[in-house]
């Protein structure tokens, strides 16, 4: 006779509103990773994945989505591309790497109520420096982000 043992599971959004018991393990079905809980932090602490996924974007605008957290977004277009960082989607510590694959320059835009901090020429709207440049968007909170990398 065989047995199956199943832990709790849910999406990233469901995890963000759930506080697990001390040392409880759950599975985030969006990120395909195990989450460790401490009994007091909503959302717990996702463990690292072995492999990131690529989200290939070819349009001139894109708004980052929860599924981009801890993954890579590529932007390929011959025209300028605006990537918007939305409010209340990401949690502190989430990271999204963006790579400019095409000739069109990638610029980051603040969603409503979002603050972007960077060292770019326009600190609140940094742009990738050139084709094949990359930057990482790091969430400090649901509305405050840092953009670091090969930016101007």
Secondary structure, DSSP 4 states (H G I P E B T S, - for coil): -------EEE-HHHHHT--PPEEEEEEETTTTEEEEEESSSTT-EEPPPSS--EEEE-SSEEE--GGGTTEEEEE--SS-EEEEE-SSS--TT-EEEEEE-SSSPEEEEEPTT-EEE-SSSSTTS-BB-STT-EEEEEESSSSEEEEEESB-
